[in-house]
Amino acid sequence: MKATSTGRLWFLRTLSVLLMLASVYIAWYTVSSGRPRDFWKEKLNPQRGEITAIPGEFEDQQGKQVKLKDFQGKSIVATFVFKDCNISCPLIMTDLKFFDAENPGFKDNGVFLIFTFDDHRGKAAELQAFLNKYRIEGAHWRVLTADAKTIRNLADIFELQYKKQQDGKYVYMHTNFYAVADKSGKIKREMRGIENNKSKFVEEIKSAL
């Protein structure tokens, strides 16, 4: 009986800690940018120009050095993640996988660019492991990392906020964001937040390409 009570107490304590962390994350995420995080109220015609014109050198999951201009001529769906985030990043990756499954032709003329907020240069195997974690295959999936300055510049261009805290455990906080660009590299659509309606998410991307 005592063992059962102790187990129940630890369960309740763990649940309380998780709920507290979730509350902190939601509060920060809601107020940090100074504007609502409504997925469907972003500008339909972003004014950030061409994603392929953004400078900087990146390294992908195969250790290849690339520049964003290398992806000109491809439709682009871009997002940002922490490689080890287990809060919202799994939802982001699930959304992209759903779009990929619903649009099998995308792999022929499009590419997913998944930028990491952390500098993982020289650790291509870790980036590949990230894709393996989600059972993702295909040359049209590229996980890109760079030095901290380049990552910060890219995040600033898209007005993204991110922070990694360490206090015994990692707590990853970041803007959930997608950018959609046509084959010329022009950004046609930006979306922030997480949308539960995956069919609507797919249609939003398709209408922008």
C-alpha positions in Angstrom: 0.0 0.0 0.0 2.9 2.3 0.9 4.6 1.6 -2.4 1.4 2.4 -4.3 1.0 5.8 -2.5 4.7 6.7 -3.1 4.3 5.9 -6.8 1.2 8.0 -7.1 2.9 10.9 -5.3 5.8 10.9 -7.7 3.4 10.7 -10.6 1.5 13.8 -9.4 4.7 15.7 -8.8 6.0 14.9 -12.2 2.7 15.9 -13.8 2.7 19.2 -11.9 6.2 20.0 -13.1 5.3 19.2 -16.7 2.2 21.4 -16.5 4.2 24.2 -15.0 6.8 24.0 -17.8 4.0 24.0 -20.4 2.4 27.0 -18.8 5.7 28.9 -18.8 6.3 28.0 -22.4 2.8 29.1 -23.5 3.0 32.4 -21.6 6.4 33.2 -23.1 5.4 32.2 -26.6 2.2 34.3 -26.4 3.7 37.6 -25.2 7.3 37.5 -26.3 6.8 38.9 -29.8 4.4 41.7 -28.9 1.7 40.4 -31.2 -0.8 37.5 -31.4 0.5 34.2 -32.5 -2.4 33.4 -34.8 -1.4 31.0 -37.5 -3.9 32.3 -40.1 -3.4 36.1 -39.5 0.1 36.4 -41.0 0.7 38.4 -44.1 -0.3 36.7 -47.3 2.3 38.6 -49.2 5.5 38.8 -47.1 7.9 41.6 -47.9 11.2 39.7 -47.1 12.2 39.2 -50.7 13.9 36.0 -51.8 15.0 33.4 -49.4 17.7 32.2 -51.9 19.3 35.7 -51.7 20.0 35.5 -48.0 23.8 35.2 -47.5 25.6 32.7 -45.4 27.1 29.2 -45.6 25.4 26.2 -44.2 26.2 22.6 -43.6 23.6 19.8 -44.2 23.1 16.3 -42.8 25.7 14.9 -45.2 28.3 17.4 -44.3 28.0 19.2 -47.5 28.6 23.0 -47.6 25.8 24.9 -49.3 24.4 28.4 -49.8 20.7 29.2 -50.0 21.1 30.3 -53.6 21.9 26.6 -54.4 18.2 25.9 -54.0 17.0 28.4 -56.6 14.8 26.6 -59.1 13.2 24.6 -56.3 9.9 25.2 -54.5 10.9 25.7 -50.8 9.2 25.0 -47.6 11.4 26.2 -44.7 11.2 25.9 -40.9 13.3 26.2 -37.8 13.9 23.6 -35.0 16.0 22.7 -32.1 17.4 19.2 -33.0 16.6 17.9 -29.5 13.3 19.7 -28.9 10.5 17.4 -27.9 7.8 20.1 -27.3 6.7 21.7 -30.6 9.3 20.4 -33.0 7.7 17.0 -33.3 4.5 18.7 -34.4 6.4 20.8 -37.0 8.0 17.7 -38.4 4.7 15.8 -38.5 3.1 18.6 -40.4 5.9 18.6 -43.0 5.7 14.8 -43.3 2.0 15.0 -43.9 2.4 17.6 -46.6 5.1 15.3 -48.2 2.8 12.3 -48.1 -0.1 14.3 -49.6 2.1 15.7 -52.4 4.4 12.9 -53.7 5.5 15.1 -56.7 7.0 17.7 -54.4 10.2 15.7 -54.1 10.9 16.2 -57.8 10.8 20.0 -57.8 10.8 21.1 -54.2 12.9 20.9 -51.0 12.3 21.1 -47.3 14.9 23.3 -45.6 15.0 22.6 -41.8 17.3 25.2 -40.1 18.6 24.3 -36.7 18.8 27.1 -34.1 22.0 25.4 -32.7 25.4 25.3 -34.3 25.9 21.6 -35.2 28.7 22.1 -37.7 30.9 19.1 -38.1 28.2 16.9 -36.6 26.4 15.7 -39.8 25.7 12.3 -38.2 23.6 14.1 -35.6 21.6 15.9 -38.2 21.0 12.7 -40.1 19.9 11.0 -36.8 17.4 13.8 -36.4 15.8 12.8 -39.8 16.0 9.1 -38.8 14.2 9.9 -35.6 11.2 10.9 -37.7 11.7 8.1 -40.3 12.3 10.7 -43.0 14.1 9.8 -46.2 14.8 11.6 -49.5 17.2 14.1 -51.0 14.5 16.8 -50.8 14.9 16.9 -47.0 17.8 19.1 -45.9 18.7 19.9 -42.3 20.9 22.9 -42.3 23.2 24.3 -39.6 25.7 27.2 -39.5 27.7 29.2 -37.1 25.8 31.1 -34.3 26.2 34.5 -36.1 24.7 33.2 -39.3 21.8 31.5 -37.5 21.1 34.7 -35.5 21.1 36.8 -38.7 18.7 34.3 -40.4 16.4 34.3 -37.4 16.4 38.2 -37.2 15.5 38.4 -40.9 12.3 36.3 -40.2 11.8 38.0 -36.8 12.1 34.7 -34.9 12.9 34.3 -31.2 14.6 31.4 -29.7 16.3 30.5 -26.4 17.8 27.4 -24.9 18.0 27.4 -21.1 19.9 24.9 -19.0 19.1 24.3 -15.4 19.7 20.6 -14.9 17.5 20.1 -17.9 17.1 21.8 -21.3 14.1 23.9 -22.0 13.7 24.9 -25.7 11.7 28.0 -26.6 11.3 29.2 -30.1 8.9 30.7 -32.6 7.1 28.0 -34.6 7.5 29.2 -38.2 7.1 28.2 -41.8 8.2 30.1 -44.9 7.0 29.0 -48.4 8.9 30.3 -51.5 8.4 29.6 -55.2 11.0 28.4 -57.6 12.4 31.9 -58.1 13.1 32.0 -54.3 10.5 34.6 -53.6 8.8 34.1 -50.3 5.1 33.9 -50.9 3.7 32.8 -47.5 4.7 32.9 -43.9 2.9 31.1 -41.1 3.5 31.2 -37.4 2.2 28.8 -34.7 0.8 25.3 -35.0 -2.4 24.5 -36.9 -4.2 21.4 -35.9 -6.0 21.1 -39.2 -3.4 19.4 -41.4 -5.5 19.5 -44.5 -5.8 23.3 -44.2 -2.0 23.4 -43.6 -1.4 21.5 -46.8 -3.7 23.7 -48.8 -2.0 26.9 -47.5 1.3 25.7 -48.8 0.0 24.4 -52.1 -1.8 27.7 -52.8 1.5 29.6 -52.2 3.6 27.5 -54.6 
